[in-house]
Amino acid sequence: MSLRLLLHEDSQAKYLVNLLQKVGHNVLSVNEADLMGQADLRVLNYARQQRRVLLTRNCDDFQELHQANPVHPGILAVFQNPDIAKNMSYQAIVQAIANLEQADYTLENQFIVLNQWNY
């Protein structure tokens, strides 16, 4: 299964984009969508309109937006650890998404912490 992803500005590294595309995902960055520096609500609304799952490291703000209105294609959140060595690599992010897909987990209307799918 391939996902239609929107990568938030904190997650749009070219290497990650390439890895996601290599495994078949349709990837759009906020930069490509002309949403750099825009309010998080505007980014989420764009994801809703375009039916794209949002990938972000801005977990707290998007969790609040999810709680306020949980109707969206899905939010994949990557929590950052103060210990940089414990943060997810780009490969781990791609693998966590694959694990979600393999489990046939429903993404729509969900705020999903990708760190929990990193195994």
C-alpha positions in Angstrom: 0.0 0.0 0.0 1.3 3.4 -0.7 0.3 6.5 1.2 -0.3 10.0 0.1 1.9 12.0 2.5 2.3 15.6 3.3 5.6 16.3 5.1 5.6 19.1 7.5 8.5 21.6 7.3 10.3 19.8 10.2 10.2 16.5 8.3 10.9 17.3 4.7 14.6 16.4 4.4 15.4 15.4 0.9 16.8 12.1 2.1 13.6 11.2 3.9 11.6 12.2 0.9 13.7 9.9 -1.3 13.4 7.0 1.0 9.6 7.3 1.2 9.3 7.7 -2.5 11.6 4.7 -3.1 9.1 2.4 -1.2 6.2 3.8 -3.2 4.7 6.6 -1.2 3.3 9.7 -2.9 5.2 12.5 -1.1 4.6 16.2 -1.1 6.5 18.6 1.2 5.0 21.8 2.6 7.7 23.6 0.6 6.4 22.1 -2.6 2.8 23.0 -1.5 3.9 26.6 -0.9 3.0 26.3 2.8 6.4 27.0 4.4 6.0 29.1 7.6 2.2 28.8 7.5 0.1 28.2 10.6 -0.3 24.5 11.6 -4.0 24.7 11.2 -3.6 25.8 7.6 -1.2 22.9 6.9 -3.6 20.4 8.5 -6.5 21.9 6.5 -4.4 21.5 3.3 -3.8 17.8 4.2 -7.5 17.4 4.7 -8.4 19.0 1.3 -5.7 17.0 -0.5 -6.5 13.7 1.4 -2.9 13.4 2.5 -1.6 11.9 5.8 0.6 14.5 7.6 4.0 13.5 8.9 5.4 15.9 11.5 7.8 16.3 14.4 5.6 19.1 15.8 3.7 16.7 18.0 2.2 18.9 20.7 0.7 21.4 18.3 -0.8 18.8 15.9 -2.1 16.7 18.8 -4.0 19.8 20.0 -5.4 20.3 16.5 -6.3 16.7 16.3 -8.2 16.9 19.7 -10.0 20.0 18.5 -11.1 18.4 15.2 -10.1 14.7 14.7 -11.5 14.5 11.2 -8.4 14.2 8.9 -6.6 11.6 6.8 -4.2 10.9 9.7 -1.3 12.5 11.5 1.9 10.6 11.9 3.9 12.1 14.8 7.6 11.6 15.5 8.4 12.6 19.0 11.9 13.9 19.6 14.0 12.8 22.5 16.4 15.2 24.3 19.0 12.4 23.9 19.6 12.7 20.1 20.9 9.1 20.0 17.3 8.0 20.9 15.6 9.8 18.0 14.2 8.0 15.0 16.4 7.9 12.0 14.9 8.4 8.5 15.1 4.7 7.9 13.3 4.0 11.2 10.5 6.4 10.2 10.1 4.6 6.9 10.1 1.2 8.7 7.6 2.4 11.2 5.2 3.4 8.4 5.7 0.0 6.8 4.9 -1.6 10.1 1.7 0.4 10.3 0.8 -0.6 6.8 1.6 -4.3 7.5 -0.7 -4.2 10.5 -3.4 -2.8 8.3 -3.9 0.0 10.9 -6.5 2.6 10.1 -4.8 6.0 9.7 -7.9 8.1 9.0 -8.9 10.4 11.9 -6.0 9.1 14.0 -3.0 10.8 15.7 -0.4 8.1 15.6 2.9 8.2 17.4 5.3 6.6 15.0 7.9 6.0 17.7 5.6 3.2 19.0 5.8 1.5 15.6 9.5 1.5 15.4 10.5 -2.2 15.9 
